[in-house]
Amino acid sequence: VYKYKDILGSIHLYRPANEKKDIILTLQIDSTNSQYIGLTSVEKGLWKVKLDWSYNKIEYFSELTIMVE
């Protein structure tokens, strides 16, 4: 089980159609090991979500594609 306070990192919402719309957020995990990201102000369309984080001095990376409608 991860100690959520020891997880550090960032979330990069990458907009392939217009990189000027990219959003970078600080990872802020709560006690349920989750983070809510409101997408009401995010433009509709295809986004890539890139997660960079570290825990116990080990670096991690994950990437996924989402469609905001």
All heavy atoms as a GROMACS GRO file, in nm:
protein
  575
    1VAL      N    1   0.085  -0.118   0.000
    1VAL     CA    2   0.000   0.000   0.000
    1VAL      C    3   0.089   0.124   0.000
    1VAL      O    4   0.181   0.136   0.080
    1VAL     CB    5  -0.092   0.002   0.123
    1VAL    CG1    6  -0.174   0.127   0.128
    1VAL    CG2    7  -0.180  -0.121   0.124
    2TYR      N    8   0.060   0.214  -0.092
    2TYR     CA    9   0.135   0.338  -0.101
    2TYR      C   10   0.094   0.435   0.009
    2TYR      O   11  -0.022   0.443   0.046
    2TYR     CB   12   0.108   0.408  -0.235
    2TYR     CG   13   0.162   0.334  -0.355
    2TYR    CD1   14   0.077   0.268  -0.442
    2TYR    CD2   15   0.297   0.332  -0.381
    2TYR    CE1   16   0.126   0.202  -0.553
    2TYR    CE2   17   0.347   0.266  -0.492
    2TYR     CZ   18   0.261   0.201  -0.576
    2TYR     OH   19   0.310   0.136  -0.686
    3LYS      N   20   0.190   0.510   0.058
    3LYS     CA   21   0.160   0.621   0.150
    3LYS      C   22   0.140   0.743   0.060
    3LYS      O   23   0.235   0.797   0.005
    3LYS     CB   24   0.276   0.643   0.246
    3LYS     CG   25   0.296   0.526   0.340
    3LYS     CD   26   0.414   0.550   0.432
    3LYS     CE   27   0.437   0.430   0.520
    3LYS     NZ   28   0.556   0.446   0.602
    4TYR      N   29   0.014   0.782   0.045
    4TYR     CA   30  -0.020   0.884  -0.054
    4TYR      C   31   0.056   1.014  -0.036
    4TYR      O   32   0.083   1.084  -0.134
    4TYR     CB   33  -0.171   0.910  -0.055
    4TYR     CG   34  -0.226   0.978   0.067
    4TYR    CD1   35  -0.244   1.115   0.069
    4TYR    CD2   36  -0.260   0.907   0.182
    4TYR    CE1   37  -0.295   1.180   0.180
    4TYR    CE2   38  -0.311   0.971   0.293
    4TYR     CZ   39  -0.328   1.106   0.292
    4TYR     OH   40  -0.377   1.170   0.401
    5LYS      N   41   0.095   1.047   0.084
    5LYS     CA   42   0.169   1.173   0.106
    5LYS      C   43   0.311   1.167   0.051
    5LYS      O   44   0.374   1.269   0.032
    5LYS     CB   45   0.173   1.206   0.256
    5LYS     CG   46   0.036   1.242   0.310
    5LYS     CD   47   0.042   1.276   0.456
    5LYS     CE   48  -0.096   1.308   0.509
    5LYS     NZ   49  -0.096   1.340   0.650
    6ASP      N   50   0.360   1.046   0.023
    6ASP     CA   51   0.496   1.029  -0.028
    6ASP      C   52   0.501   1.017  -0.180
    6ASP      O   53   0.608   1.001  -0.237
    6ASP     CB   54   0.560   0.905   0.035
    6ASP     CG   55   0.580   0.921   0.185
    6ASP    OD1   56   0.594   1.036   0.231
    6ASP    OD2   57   0.582   0.818   0.255
    7ILE      N   58   0.387   1.026  -0.247
    7ILE     CA   59   0.381   1.019  -0.393
    7ILE      C   60   0.393   1.161  -0.448
    7ILE      O   61   0.315   1.248  -0.414
    7ILE     CB   62   0.250   0.954  -0.440
    7ILE    CG1   63   0.240   0.810  -0.388
    7ILE    CG2   64   0.243   0.955  -0.593
    7ILE    CD1   65   0.106   0.745  -0.414
    8LEU      N   66   0.492   1.184  -0.532
    8LEU     CA   67   0.517   1.316  -0.591
    8LEU      C   68   0.513   1.304  -0.742
    8LEU      O   69   0.555   1.203  -0.798
    8LEU     CB   70   0.654   1.368  -0.549
    8LEU     CG   71   0.679   1.376  -0.398
    8LEU    CD1   72   0.825   1.409  -0.372
    8LEU    CD2   73   0.588   1.478  -0.335
    9GLY      N   74   0.462   1.407  -0.809
    9GLY     CA   75   0.464   1.401  -0.954
    9GLY      C   76   0.378   1.506  -1.020
    9GLY      O   77   0.334   1.602  -0.958
   10SER      N   78   0.353   1.484  -1.150
   10SER     CA   79   0.274   1.579  -1.228
   10SER      C   80   0.185   1.506  -1.327
   10SER      O   81   0.211   1.392  -1.365
   10SER     CB   82   0.366   1.676  -1.302
   10SER     OG   83   0.443   1.608  -1.396
   11ILE      N   84   0.082   1.577  -1.368
   11ILE     CA   85  -0.012   1.530  -1.469
   11ILE      C   86  -0.004   1.630  -1.585
   11ILE      O   87  -0.022   1.749  -1.565
   11ILE     CB   88  -0.156   1.526  -1.414
   11ILE    CG1   89  -0.163   1.438  -1.290
   11ILE    CG2   90  -0.253   1.479  -1.522
   11ILE    CD1   91  -0.291   1.455  -1.211
   12HIS      N   92   0.023   1.579  -1.703
   12HIS     CA   93   0.032   1.666  -1.821
   12HIS      C   94  -0.083   1.627  -1.914
   12HIS      O   95  -0.086   1.516  -1.967
   12HIS     CB   96   0.166   1.645  -1.890
   12HIS     CG   97   0.187   1.732  -2.009
   12HIS    ND1   98   0.303   1.733  -2.079
   12HIS    CD2   99   0.108   1.822  -2.073
   12HIS    CE1  100   0.295   1.819  -2.180
   12HIS    NE2  101   0.177   1.872  -2.177
   13LEU      N  102  -0.178   1.718  -1.931
   13LEU     CA  103  -0.286   1.699  -2.027
   13LEU      C  104  -0.238   1.761  -2.158
   13LEU      O  105  -0.226   1.883  -2.171
   13LEU     CB  106  -0.415   1.767  -1.979
   13LEU     CG  107  -0.471   1.715  -1.847
   13LEU    CD1  108  -0.586   1.802  -1.801
   13LEU    CD2  109  -0.515   1.572  -1.860
   14TYR      N  110  -0.206   1.676  -2.253
   14TYR     CA  111  -0.147   1.717  -2.379
   14TYR      C  112  -0.254   1.718  -2.488
   14TYR      O  113  -0.324   1.619  -2.508
   14TYR     CB  114  -0.034   1.620  -2.416
   14TYR     CG  115   0.020   1.637  -2.555
   14TYR    CD1  116   0.095   1.748  -2.590
   14TYR    CD2  117  -0.004   1.540  -2.652
   14TYR    CE1  118   0.144   1.762  -2.719
   14TYR    CE2  119   0.045   1.554  -2.781
   14TYR     CZ  120   0.119   1.666  -2.813
   14TYR     OH  121   0.167   1.680  -2.941
   15ARG      N  122  -0.269   1.830  -2.554
   15ARG     CA  123  -0.369   1.846  -2.659
   15ARG      C  124  -0.299   1.836  -2.795
   15ARG      O  125  -0.236   1.933  -2.842
   15ARG     CB  126  -0.436   1.983  -2.645
   15ARG     CG  127  -0.538   2.015  -2.747
   15ARG     CD  128  -0.666   1.942  -2.719
   15ARG     NE  129  -0.770   2.000  -2.805
   15ARG     CZ  130  -0.867   1.930  -2.856
   15ARG    NH1  131  -0.878   1.803  -2.830
   15ARG    NH2  132  -0.955   1.988  -2.932
   16PRO      N  133  -0.304   1.719  -2.861
   16PRO     CA  134  -0.233   1.704  -2.989
   16PRO      C  135  -0.272   1.806  -3.095
   16PRO      O  136  -0.189   1.847  -3.175
   16PRO     CB  137  -0.271   1.562  -3.034
   16PRO     CG  138  -0.308   1.491  -2.908
   16PRO     CD  139  -0.370   1.596  -2.820
   17ALA      N  140  -0.398   1.851  -3.096
   17ALA     CA  141  -0.444   1.945  -3.197
   17ALA      C  142  -0.394   2.088  -3.174
   17ALA      O  143  -0.391   2.167  -3.268
   17ALA     CB  144  -0.598   1.945  -3.201
   18ASN      N  145  -0.354   2.118  -3.050
   18ASN     CA  146  -0.310   2.255  -3.020
   18ASN      C  147  -0.231   2.254  -2.888
   18ASN      O  148  -0.290   2.263  -2.782
   18ASN     CB  149  -0.430   2.349  -3.009
   18ASN     CG  150  -0.390   2.493  -2.989
   18ASN    OD1  151  -0.274   2.524  -2.962
   18ASN    ND2  152  -0.486   2.584  -3.000
   19GLU      N  153  -0.100   2.246  -2.898
   19GLU     CA  154  -0.018   2.236  -2.777
   19GLU      C  155  -0.029   2.358  -2.686
   19GLU      O  156   0.004   2.351  -2.568
   19GLU     CB  157   0.127   2.208  -2.813
   19GLU     CG  158   0.195   2.321  -2.886
   19GLU     CD  159   0.336   2.288  -2.929
   19GLU    OE1  160   0.361   2.174  -2.970
   19GLU    OE2  161   0.421   2.378  -2.921
   20LYS      N  162  -0.080   2.470  -2.737
   20LYS     CA  163  -0.099   2.588  -2.653
   20LYS      C  164  -0.208   2.565  -2.549
   20LYS      O  165  -0.219   2.640  -2.453
   20LYS     CB  166  -0.132   2.710  -2.739
   20LYS     CG  167  -0.016   2.756  -2.826
   20LYS     CD  168  -0.053   2.874  -2.910
   20LYS     CE  169   0.065   2.912  -2.999
   20LYS     NZ  170   0.033   3.023  -3.088
   21LYS      N  171  -0.290   2.462  -2.569
   21LYS     CA  172  -0.398   2.430  -2.476
   21LYS      C  173  -0.353   2.330  -2.368
   21LYS      O  174  -0.433   2.290  -2.283
   21LYS     CB  175  -0.518   2.370  -2.552
   21LYS     CG  176  -0.569   2.458  -2.662
   21LYS     CD  177  -0.686   2.535  -2.617
   21LYS     CE  178  -0.737   2.619  -2.736
   21LYS     NZ  179  -0.851   2.695  -2.702
   22ASP      N  180  -0.228   2.286  -2.372
   22ASP     CA  181  -0.177   2.189  -2.275
   22ASP      C  182  -0.197   2.240  -2.132
   22ASP      O  183  -0.192   2.361  -2.107
   22ASP     CB  184  -0.029   2.161  -2.296
   22ASP     CG  185  -0.001   2.078  -2.420
   22ASP    OD1  186  -0.096   2.052  -2.497
   22ASP    OD2  187   0.114   2.040  -2.439
   23ILE      N  188  -0.218   2.147  -2.041
   23ILE     CA  189  -0.237   2.179  -1.899
   23ILE      C  190  -0.143   2.090  -1.819
   23ILE      O  191  -0.136   1.970  -1.842
   23ILE     CB  192  -0.382   2.153  -1.856
   23ILE    CG1  193  -0.479   2.236  -1.940
   23ILE    CG2  194  -0.401   2.178  -1.707
   23ILE    CD1  195  -0.624   2.195  -1.926
   24ILE      N  196  -0.069   2.149  -1.726
   24ILE     CA  197   0.017   2.072  -1.638
   24ILE      C  198  -0.028   2.096  -1.495
   24ILE      O  199  -0.040   2.210  -1.450
   24ILE     CB  200   0.166   2.109  -1.656
   24ILE    CG1  201   0.208   2.079  -1.800
   24ILE    CG2  202   0.252   2.032  -1.556
   24ILE    CD1  203   0.349   2.119  -1.833
   25LEU      N  204  -0.055   1.985  -1.424
   25LEU     CA  205  -0.104   1.990  -1.286
   25LEU      C  206  -0.008   1.917  -1.194
   25LEU      O  207   0.058   1.821  -1.236
   25LEU     CB  208  -0.242   1.924  -1.277
   25LEU     CG  209  -0.350   1.975  -1.370
   25LEU    CD1  210  -0.469   1.880  -1.370
   25LEU    CD2  211  -0.393   2.113  -1.327
   26THR      N  212  -0.003   1.960  -1.070
   26THR     CA  213   0.074   1.888  -0.969
   26THR      C  214  -0.009   1.771  -0.920
   26THR      O  215  -0.129   1.784  -0.895
   26THR     CB  216   0.108   1.980  -0.851
   26THR    OG1  217   0.184   2.090  -0.901
   26THR    CG2  218   0.188   1.908  -0.745
   27LEU      N  219   0.053   1.656  -0.908
   27LEU     CA  220  -0.015   1.539  -0.855
   27LEU      C  221  -0.046   1.563  -0.708
   27LEU      O  222   0.043   1.597  -0.630
   27LEU     CB  223   0.076   1.417  -0.873
   27LEU     CG  224   0.014   1.280  -0.860
   27LEU    CD1  225  -0.099   1.261  -0.960
   27LEU    CD2  226   0.119   1.173  -0.880
   28GLN      N  227  -0.173   1.549  -0.671
   28GLN     CA  228  -0.217   1.571  -0.533
   28GLN      C  229  -0.309   1.457  -0.492
   28GLN      O  230  -0.431   1.469  -0.495
   28GLN     CB  231  -0.288   1.705  -0.519
   28GLN     CG  232  -0.198   1.822  -0.549
   28GLN     CD  233  -0.269   1.956  -0.542
   28GLN    OE1  234  -0.390   1.965  -0.558
   28GLN    NE2  235  -0.194   2.061  -0.518
   29ILE      N  236  -0.249   1.346  -0.457
   29ILE     CA  237  -0.322   1.225  -0.421
   29ILE      C  238  -0.384   1.240  -0.283
   29ILE      O  239  -0.322   1.293  -0.192
   29ILE     CB  240  -0.226   1.103  -0.421
   29ILE    CG1  241  -0.158   1.088  -0.556
   29ILE    CG2  242  -0.298   0.976  -0.381
   29ILE    CD1  243  -0.249   1.057  -0.670
   30ASP      N  244  -0.510   1.191  -0.270
   30ASP     CA  245  -0.576   1.196  -0.139
   30ASP      C  246  -0.561   1.062  -0.067
   30ASP      O  247  -0.493   0.971  -0.115
   30ASP     CB  248  -0.722   1.239  -0.152
   30ASP     CG  249  -0.808   1.139  -0.230
   30ASP    OD1  250  -0.769   1.021  -0.245
   30ASP    OD2  251  -0.916   1.179  -0.276
   31SER      N  252  -0.625   1.049   0.048
   31SER     CA  253  -0.610   0.929   0.131
   31SER      C  254  -0.668   0.803   0.067
   31SER      O  255  -0.640   0.692   0.112
   31SER     CB  256  -0.674   0.951   0.267
   31SER     OG  257  -0.813   0.977   0.252
   32THR      N  258  -0.744   0.818  -0.042
   32THR     CA  259  -0.795   0.700  -0.115
   32THR      C  260  -0.708   0.670  -0.238
   32THR      O  261  -0.748   0.592  -0.324
   32THR     CB  262  -0.942   0.723  -0.160
   32THR    OG1  263  -0.946   0.830  -0.254
   32THR    CG2  264  -1.033   0.753  -0.042
   33ASN      N  265  -0.591   0.733  -0.244
   33ASN     CA  266  -0.498   0.718  -0.356
   33ASN      C  267  -0.562   0.762  -0.488
   33ASN      O  268  -0.540   0.703  -0.592
   33ASN     CB  269  -0.444   0.576  -0.368
   33ASN     CG  270  -0.348   0.544  -0.257
   33ASN    OD1  271  -0.272   0.630  -0.211
   33ASN    ND2  272  -0.350   0.421  -0.208
   34SER      N  273  -0.642   0.868  -0.482
   34SER     CA  274  -0.712   0.922  -0.599
   34SER      C  275  -0.689   1.072  -0.611
   34SER      O  276  -0.652   1.137  -0.514
   34SER     CB  277  -0.863   0.898  -0.586
   34SER     OG  278  -0.891   0.761  -0.573
   35GLN      N  279  -0.714   1.122  -0.730
   35GLN     CA  280  -0.713   1.267  -0.752
   35GLN      C  281  -0.823   1.300  -0.849
   35GLN      O  282  -0.834   1.240  -0.956
   35GLN     CB  283  -0.578   1.315  -0.806
   35GLN     CG  284  -0.577   1.465  -0.832
   35GLN     CD  285  -0.440   1.521  -0.863
   35GLN    OE1  286  -0.339   1.459  -0.834
   35GLN    NE2  287  -0.436   1.639  -0.922
   36TYR      N  288  -0.906   1.396  -0.814
   36TYR     CA  289  -1.015   1.441  -0.901
   36TYR      C  290  -0.964   1.555  -0.988
   36TYR      O  291  -0.902   1.649  -0.938
   36TYR     CB  292  -1.134   1.489  -0.815
   36TYR     CG  293  -1.244   1.550  -0.898
   36TYR    CD1  294  -1.333   1.470  -0.967
   36TYR    CD2  295  -1.255   1.687  -0.908
   36TYR    CE1  296  -1.434   1.526  -1.045
   36TYR    CE2  297  -1.355   1.745  -0.986
   36TYR     CZ  298  -1.444   1.663  -1.053
   36TYR     OH  299  -1.542   1.720  -1.130
   37ILE      N  300  -0.993   1.546  -1.117
   37ILE     CA  301  -0.958   1.652  -1.210
   37ILE      C  302  -1.086   1.693  -1.282
   37ILE      O  303  -1.144   1.614  -1.358
   37ILE     CB  304  -0.854   1.606  -1.314
   37ILE    CG1  305  -0.727   1.560  -1.244
   37ILE    CG2  306  -0.824   1.718  -1.413
   37ILE    CD1  307  -0.627   1.494  -1.336
   38GLY      N  308  -1.134   1.812  -1.254
   38GLY     CA  309  -1.254   1.862  -1.321
   38GLY      C  310  -1.223   1.897  -1.466
   38GLY      O  311  -1.124   1.964  -1.493
   39LEU      N  312  -1.306   1.851  -1.556
   39LEU     CA  313  -1.281   1.873  -1.698
   39LEU      C  314  -1.379   1.972  -1.761
   39LEU      O  315  -1.383   1.986  -1.882
   39LEU     CB  316  -1.287   1.739  -1.773
   39LEU     CG  317  -1.181   1.637  -1.733
   39LEU    CD1  318  -1.202   1.506  -1.810
   39LEU    CD2  319  -1.041   1.689  -1.757
   40THR      N  320  -1.455   2.044  -1.679
   40THR     CA  321  -1.554   2.136  -1.735
   40THR      C  322  -1.489   2.250  -1.814
   40THR      O  323  -1.549   2.301  -1.908
   40THR     CB  324  -1.644   2.195  -1.624
   40THR    OG1  325  -1.561   2.255  -1.524
   40THR    CG2  326  -1.730   2.088  -1.562
   41SER      N  327  -1.368   2.289  -1.778
   41SER     CA  328  -1.301   2.398  -1.850
   41SER      C  329  -1.206   2.347  -1.958
   41SER      O  330  -1.138   2.426  -2.023
   41SER     CB  331  -1.225   2.486  -1.751
   41SER     OG  332  -1.123   2.411  -1.689
   42VAL      N  333  -1.203   2.215  -1.978
   42VAL     CA  334  -1.114   2.155  -2.077
   42VAL      C  335  -1.188   2.143  -2.210
   42VAL      O  336  -1.302   2.097  -2.215
   42VAL     CB  337  -1.064   2.017  -2.029
   42VAL    CG1  338  -0.984   1.947  -2.136
   42VAL    CG2  339  -0.982   2.031  -1.903
   43GLU      N  340  -1.124   2.185  -2.317
   43GLU     CA  341  -1.183   2.180  -2.450
   43GLU      C  342  -1.217   2.036  -2.489
   43GLU      O  343  -1.141   1.943  -2.461
   43GLU     CB  344  -1.083   2.238  -2.550
   43GLU     CG  345  -1.135   2.255  -2.689
   43GLU     CD  346  -1.033   2.324  -2.778
   43GLU    OE1  347  -1.005   2.442  -2.753
   43GLU    OE2  348  -0.982   2.258  -2.870
   44LYS      N  349  -1.330   2.018  -2.555
   44LYS     CA  350  -1.373   1.886  -2.600
   44LYS      C  351  -1.278   1.834  -2.708
   44LYS      O  352  -1.220   1.912  -2.784
   44LYS     CB  353  -1.515   1.891  -2.655
   44LYS     CG  354  -1.617   1.922  -2.550
   44LYS     CD  355  -1.756   1.927  -2.608
   44LYS     CE  356  -1.855   1.961  -2.498
   44LYS     NZ  357  -1.993   1.964  -2.546
   45GLY      N  358  -1.260   1.704  -2.710
   45GLY     CA  359  -1.176   1.642  -2.812
   45GLY      C  360  -1.076   1.545  -2.753
   45GLY      O  361  -1.085   1.504  -2.637
   46LEU      N  362  -0.978   1.509  -2.833
   46LEU     CA  363  -0.877   1.410  -2.797
   46LEU      C  364  -0.767   1.472  -2.711
   46LEU      O  365  -0.715   1.579  -2.744
   46LEU     CB  366  -0.813   1.353  -2.925
   46LEU     CG  367  -0.706   1.247  -2.904
   46LEU    CD1  368  -0.772   1.116  -2.862
   46LEU    CD2  369  -0.625   1.228  -3.030
   47TRP      N  370  -0.732   1.406  -2.603
   47TRP     CA  371  -0.626   1.448  -2.513
   47TRP      C  372  -0.539   1.327  -2.479
   47TRP      O  373  -0.588   1.215  -2.469
   47TRP     CB  374  -0.682   1.504  -2.383
   47TRP     CG  375  -0.752   1.635  -2.397
   47TRP    CD1  376  -0.880   1.655  -2.436
   47TRP    CD2  377  -0.696   1.764  -2.372
   47TRP    NE1  378  -0.909   1.789  -2.437
   47TRP    CE2  379  -0.798   1.858  -2.397
   47TRP    CE3  380  -0.572   1.808  -2.329
   47TRP    CZ2  381  -0.778   1.994  -2.382
   47TRP    CZ3  382  -0.553   1.944  -2.314
   47TRP    CH2  383  -0.654   2.035  -2.340
   48LYS      N  384  -0.413   1.351  -2.458
   48LYS     CA  385  -0.323   1.249  -2.403
   48LYS      C  386  -0.292   1.291  -2.260
   48LYS      O  387  -0.263   1.407  -2.234
   48LYS     CB  388  -0.195   1.238  -2.485
   48LYS     CG  389  -0.221   1.180  -2.622
   48LYS     CD  390  -0.093   1.146  -2.692
   48LYS     CE  391  -0.126   1.095  -2.830
   48LYS     NZ  392  -0.098   0.956  -2.844
   49VAL      N  393  -0.301   1.196  -2.170
   49VAL     CA  394  -0.272   1.222  -2.029
   49VAL      C  395  -0.141   1.152  -1.996
   49VAL      O  396  -0.129   1.031  -2.012
   49VAL     CB  397  -0.386   1.168  -1.939
   49VAL    CG1  398  -0.356   1.198  -1.793
   49VAL    CG2  399  -0.520   1.227  -1.980
   50LYS      N  400  -0.043   1.231  -1.954
   50LYS     CA  401   0.089   1.177  -1.920
   50LYS      C  402   0.111   1.196  -1.771
   50LYS      O  403   0.104   1.308  -1.720
   50LYS     CB  404   0.198   1.249  -2.000
   50LYS     CG  405   0.179   1.232  -2.150
   50LYS     CD  406   0.284   1.310  -2.227
   50LYS     CE  407   0.261   1.293  -2.377
   50LYS     NZ  408   0.364   1.360  -2.455
   51LEU      N  409   0.136   1.087  -1.702
   51LEU     CA  410   0.159   1.090  -1.557
   51LEU      C  411   0.304   1.057  -1.528
   51LEU      O  412   0.354   0.954  -1.571
   51LEU     CB  413   0.070   0.988  -1.486
   51LEU     CG  414  -0.080   1.001  -1.510
   51LEU    CD1  415  -0.151   0.878  -1.455
   51LEU    CD2  416  -0.133   1.126  -1.446
   52ASP      N  417   0.370   1.146  -1.457
   52ASP     CA  418   0.507   1.124  -1.408
   52ASP      C  419   0.499   1.129  -1.257
   52ASP      O  420   0.450   1.228  -1.202
   52ASP     CB  421   0.602   1.236  -1.455
   52ASP     CG  422   0.637   1.224  -1.601
   52ASP    OD1  423   0.697   1.122  -1.637
   52ASP    OD2  424   0.603   1.316  -1.677
   53TRP      N  425   0.546   1.025  -1.190
   53TRP     CA  426   0.544   1.029  -1.045
   53TRP      C  427   0.657   0.946  -0.988
   53TRP      O  428   0.720   0.867  -1.058
   53TRP     CB  429   0.408   0.984  -0.990
   53TRP     CG  430   0.381   0.838  -0.992
   53TRP    CD1  431   0.395   0.751  -0.888
   53TRP    CD2  432   0.334   0.759  -1.100
   53TRP    NE1  433   0.360   0.624  -0.926
   53TRP    CE2  434   0.322   0.627  -1.056
   53TRP    CE3  435   0.302   0.788  -1.233
   53TRP    CZ2  436   0.279   0.523  -1.138
   53TRP    CZ3  437   0.259   0.685  -1.314
   53TRP    CH2  438   0.248   0.557  -1.268
   54SER      N  439   0.684   0.969  -0.860
   54SER     CA  440   0.787   0.893  -0.792
   54SER      C  441   0.736   0.852  -0.655
   54SER      O  442   0.654   0.920  -0.594
   54SER     CB  443   0.917   0.973  -0.779
   54SER     OG  444   0.896   1.086  -0.697
   55TYR      N  445   0.788   0.739  -0.609
   55TYR     CA  446   0.755   0.686  -0.477
   55TYR      C  447   0.876   0.606  -0.430
   55TYR      O  448   0.924   0.520  -0.502
   55TYR     CB  449   0.630   0.599  -0.483
   55TYR     CG  450   0.589   0.545  -0.349
   55TYR    CD1  451   0.526   0.627  -0.256
   55TYR    CD2  452   0.614   0.414  -0.314
   55TYR    CE1  453   0.489   0.580  -0.133
   55TYR    CE2  454   0.577   0.365  -0.191
   55TYR     CZ  455   0.514   0.448  -0.100
   55TYR     OH  456   0.478   0.401   0.024
   56ASN      N  457   0.922   0.637  -0.312
   56ASN     CA  458   1.041   0.570  -0.256
   56ASN      C  459   1.161   0.577  -0.352
   56ASN      O  460   1.231   0.478  -0.374
   56ASN     CB  461   1.011   0.425  -0.220
   56ASN     CG  462   0.934   0.413  -0.092
   56ASN    OD1  463   0.929   0.505  -0.012
   56ASN    ND2  464   0.871   0.299  -0.072
   57LYS      N  465   1.180   0.693  -0.412
   57LYS     CA  466   1.292   0.721  -0.502
   57LYS      C  467   1.289   0.638  -0.631
   57LYS      O  468   1.388   0.629  -0.701
   57LYS     CB  469   1.425   0.701  -0.430
   57LYS     CG  470   1.443   0.794  -0.312
   57LYS     CD  471   1.575   0.774  -0.244
   57LYS     CE  472   1.585   0.864  -0.122
   57LYS     NZ  473   1.708   0.845  -0.050
   58ILE      N  474   1.174   0.580  -0.664
   58ILE     CA  475   1.157   0.507  -0.789
   58ILE      C  476   1.066   0.590  -0.878
   58ILE      O  477   0.959   0.633  -0.836
   58ILE     CB  478   1.097   0.366  -0.766
   58ILE    CG1  479   1.190   0.284  -0.676
   58ILE    CG2  480   1.074   0.295  -0.899
   58ILE    CD1  481   1.132   0.151  -0.634
   59GLU      N  482   1.110   0.613  -1.003
   59GLU     CA  483   1.035   0.695  -1.098
   59GLU      C  484   0.938   0.608  -1.179
   59GLU      O  485   0.972   0.496  -1.218
   59GLU     CB  486   1.132   0.764  -1.194
   59GLU     CG  487   1.233   0.854  -1.127
   59GLU     CD  488   1.171   0.983  -1.075
   59GLU    OE1  489   1.078   1.035  -1.139
   59GLU    OE2  490   1.218   1.032  -0.970
   60TYR      N  491   0.819   0.663  -1.205
   60TYR     CA  492   0.718   0.593  -1.283
   60TYR      C  493   0.664   0.686  -1.391
   60TYR      O  494   0.667   0.807  -1.376
   60TYR     CB  495   0.600   0.550  -1.193
   60TYR     CG  496   0.639   0.453  -1.085
   60TYR    CD1  497   0.676   0.499  -0.959
   60TYR    CD2  498   0.638   0.316  -1.108
   60TYR    CE1  499   0.711   0.411  -0.859
   60TYR    CE2  500   0.673   0.227  -1.008
   60TYR     CZ  501   0.709   0.275  -0.883
   60TYR     OH  502   0.744   0.188  -0.784
   61PHE      N  503   0.611   0.627  -1.498
   61PHE     CA  504   0.550   0.704  -1.606
   61PHE      C  505   0.435   0.622  -1.664
   61PHE      O  506   0.445   0.500  -1.678
   61PHE     CB  507   0.652   0.733  -1.717
   61PHE     CG  508   0.591   0.802  -1.836
   61PHE    CD1  509   0.569   0.938  -1.834
   61PHE    CD2  510   0.556   0.731  -1.950
   61PHE    CE1  511   0.512   1.004  -1.943
   61PHE    CE2  512   0.499   0.795  -2.058
   61PHE     CZ  513   0.478   0.932  -2.054
   62SER      N  514   0.327   0.689  -1.695
   62SER     CA  515   0.212   0.624  -1.758
   62SER      C  516   0.150   0.723  -1.855
   62SER      O  517   0.154   0.844  -1.833
   62SER     CB  518   0.111   0.584  -1.650
   62SER     OG  519   0.002   0.517  -1.708
   63GLU      N  520   0.096   0.672  -1.964
   63GLU     CA  521   0.032   0.758  -2.063
   63GLU      C  522  -0.095   0.690  -2.113
   63GLU      O  523  -0.097   0.570  -2.135
   63GLU     CB  524   0.128   0.783  -2.179
   63GLU     CG  525   0.073   0.876  -2.284
   63GLU     CD  526   0.173   0.906  -2.394
   63GLU    OE1  527   0.293   0.919  -2.365
   63GLU    OE2  528   0.130   0.918  -2.509
   64LEU      N  529  -0.200   0.770  -2.127
   64LEU     CA  530  -0.324   0.718  -2.184
   64LEU      C  531  -0.390   0.826  -2.267
   64LEU      O  532  -0.358   0.944  -2.255
   64LEU     CB  533  -0.419   0.668  -2.074
   64LEU     CG  534  -0.465   0.770  -1.970
   64LEU    CD1  535  -0.616   0.772  -1.968
   64LEU    CD2  536  -0.412   0.727  -1.835
   65THR      N  537  -0.480   0.785  -2.352
   65THR     CA  538  -0.553   0.877  -2.439
   65THR      C  539  -0.698   0.880  -2.394
   65THR      O  540  -0.757   0.776  -2.367
   65THR     CB  541  -0.544   0.831  -2.586
   65THR    OG1  542  -0.407   0.823  -2.622
   65THR    CG2  543  -0.615   0.926  -2.677
   66ILE      N  544  -0.755   1.002  -2.384
   66ILE     CA  545  -0.894   1.016  -2.346
   66ILE      C  546  -0.965   1.105  -2.447
   66ILE      O  547  -0.902   1.183  -2.517
   66ILE     CB  548  -0.911   1.074  -2.203
   66ILE    CG1  549  -0.852   1.215  -2.193
   66ILE    CG2  550  -0.849   0.982  -2.098
   66ILE    CD1  551  -0.886   1.287  -2.064
   67MET      N  552  -1.098   1.092  -2.451
   67MET     CA  553  -1.181   1.179  -2.533
   67MET      C  554  -1.273   1.255  -2.439
   67MET      O  555  -1.350   1.195  -2.366
   67MET     CB  556  -1.264   1.096  -2.631
   67MET     CG  557  -1.352   1.178  -2.721
   67MET     SD  558  -1.263   1.284  -2.837
   67MET     CE  559  -1.201   1.167  -2.952
   68VAL      N  560  -1.261   1.387  -2.439
   68VAL     CA  561  -1.349   1.473  -2.359
   68VAL      C  562  -1.467   1.512  -2.445
   68VAL      O  563  -1.449   1.562  -2.556
   68VAL     CB  564  -1.272   1.598  -2.308
   68VAL    CG1  565  -1.367   1.690  -2.233
   68VAL    CG2  566  -1.154   1.558  -2.222
   69GLU      N  567  -1.586   1.483  -2.395
   69GLU     CA  568  -1.709   1.513  -2.473
   69GLU      C  569  -1.797   1.611  -2.402
   69GLU      O  570  -1.794   1.628  -2.286
   69GLU     CB  571  -1.786   1.385  -2.499
   69GLU     CG  572  -1.704   1.288  -2.583
   69GLU     CD  573  -1.781   1.161  -2.615
   69GLU    OE1  574  -1.886   1.135  -2.556
   69GLU    OE2  575  -1.733   1.088  -2.700
   0.00000   0.00000   0.00000
